[in-house]
C-alpha cells in the first residue's frame, strides 16, 4: 500500500525557517514534490524533484525554498527559509508523476504551515 507521511509543519514568525519531510512507502517514485493550498485558493505547485535531482520551483519560492530527497530513504524534504505570511497554507506531499511540472496521483495528508507574528 502506498503511503506518503508528512511532518515538520508548524507556526513560525516572518523571516523564519521550517523543514518539511515526506516519507514514501510502497514504491519508489520518479518524481516527488510539494504543493500548497491556502484558504479560498487552488492548490498550487511549490517544488518537485526527480530521483536524478532535476528540480522545478514555483517562481514565488525561488531563492527561499530548497527541495531535496534521499532516494535510499524514499524521502523528500522542503527547506523553507525567509518565510512570509503569504506562505501560510496546508502543504501536501505529492508523488506518482513522471514530470516535475505535473502532479501525480498520490497525496499526503497535509501539514499546516502558519507564518505569523
C-alpha positions as CSV (number, residue, x, y, z in Angstrom):
1,X,0.0,0.0,0.0
2,X,1.4,3.4,-1.0
3,X,1.6,6.0,1.8
4,X,3.0,9.5,2.0
5,X,3.7,10.6,5.6
6,X,4.5,14.2,6.1
7,X,6.0,16.0,9.1
8,X,7.5,19.3,10.0
9,X,4.8,21.9,9.8
10,X,4.0,24.5,12.4
11,X,3.9,28.1,13.4
12,X,6.8,30.4,12.6
13,X,7.4,34.1,12.6
14,X,8.0,36.0,9.4
15,X,11.6,35.6,8.2
16,X,11.9,32.2,10.0
17,X,12.5,28.8,8.7
18,X,10.8,25.4,8.6
19,X,11.8,22.0,7.2
20,X,9.1,19.6,5.9
21,X,9.7,15.9,5.4
22,X,7.7,13.3,3.4
23,X,8.5,9.7,3.6
24,X,7.0,7.4,0.9
25,X,6.4,3.7,1.4
26,X,5.3,1.1,-1.1
27,X,7.2,2.1,-4.3
28,X,10.0,4.3,-5.5
29,X,8.6,7.4,-7.1
30,X,10.4,9.1,-10.0
31,X,9.0,12.5,-9.0
32,X,8.2,13.7,-5.6
33,X,7.0,17.2,-4.8
34,X,5.2,19.7,-2.6
35,X,2.0,21.5,-3.3
36,X,0.2,24.0,-1.1
37,X,-3.3,25.3,-0.6
38,X,-4.3,28.4,1.2
39,X,-7.9,29.1,2.3
40,X,-10.0,30.1,-0.7
41,X,-7.3,29.3,-3.2
42,X,-6.4,26.5,-5.5
43,X,-3.8,24.0,-4.7
44,X,-0.5,25.0,-6.4
45,X,2.9,23.5,-7.1
46,X,5.7,24.6,-4.7
47,X,8.6,22.4,-5.9
48,X,9.3,19.0,-7.3
49,X,12.3,16.8,-7.7
50,X,13.2,13.6,-9.6
51,X,15.3,10.7,-8.5
52,X,18.1,12.2,-10.6
53,X,17.9,15.6,-8.9
54,X,16.1,17.6,-11.5
55,X,14.0,20.2,-9.8
56,X,11.2,22.6,-10.6
57,X,10.3,25.6,-8.4
58,X,7.4,27.9,-8.4
59,X,8.6,31.5,-9.0
60,X,7.2,32.7,-5.7
61,X,9.7,30.4,-3.7
62,X,12.8,30.6,-5.8
63,X,15.8,31.6,-3.7
64,X,13.9,30.9,-0.5
65,X,12.9,27.2,-0.6
66,X,15.0,24.2,-1.4
67,X,13.7,20.8,-2.3
68,X,15.9,17.7,-1.8
69,X,15.5,14.0,-1.5
70,X,17.1,10.9,-0.1
71,X,16.5,8.2,-2.5
72,X,17.7,5.5,-0.2
73,X,15.0,6.6,2.3
74,X,12.4,7.4,-0.3
75,X,12.0,10.7,1.4
76,X,11.7,14.3,0.1
77,X,12.4,17.4,2.1
78,X,11.4,21.1,1.7
79,X,13.7,23.6,3.4
80,X,11.7,26.8,3.7
81,X,13.7,30.0,4.6
82,X,12.7,33.6,4.7
83,X,9.1,32.7,5.3
84,X,6.4,35.2,4.6
85,X,2.8,35.4,5.8
86,X,1.6,34.6,2.3
87,X,3.4,31.3,2.6
88,X,0.7,30.3,5.1
89,X,-1.1,27.2,3.7
90,X,-1.5,23.5,4.1
91,X,1.4,21.8,2.4
92,X,0.9,18.5,0.7
93,X,3.4,15.9,-0.4
94,X,2.8,14.6,-3.9
95,X,4.1,11.6,-5.9
96,X,3.3,9.5,-8.8
97,X,4.0,11.8,-11.7
98,X,6.9,11.3,-14.2
99,X,7.3,15.1,-14.9
100,X,8.3,17.8,-12.4
101,X,5.6,20.2,-13.6
102,X,2.5,18.0,-13.1
103,X,1.0,16.4,-10.1
104,X,0.9,12.6,-9.5
105,X,-1.9,10.7,-8.1
106,X,-0.7,10.2,-4.6
107,X,-1.1,12.8,-1.9
108,X,-0.1,13.0,1.7
109,X,-2.5,14.1,4.5
110,X,-1.2,17.7,4.5
111,X,0.7,19.7,7.1
112,X,-0.2,23.2,8.2
113,X,2.4,25.9,7.9
114,X,1.4,29.2,9.5
115,X,3.7,32.3,9.2
116,X,2.6,34.9,11.7
117,X,4.0,37.3,14.3
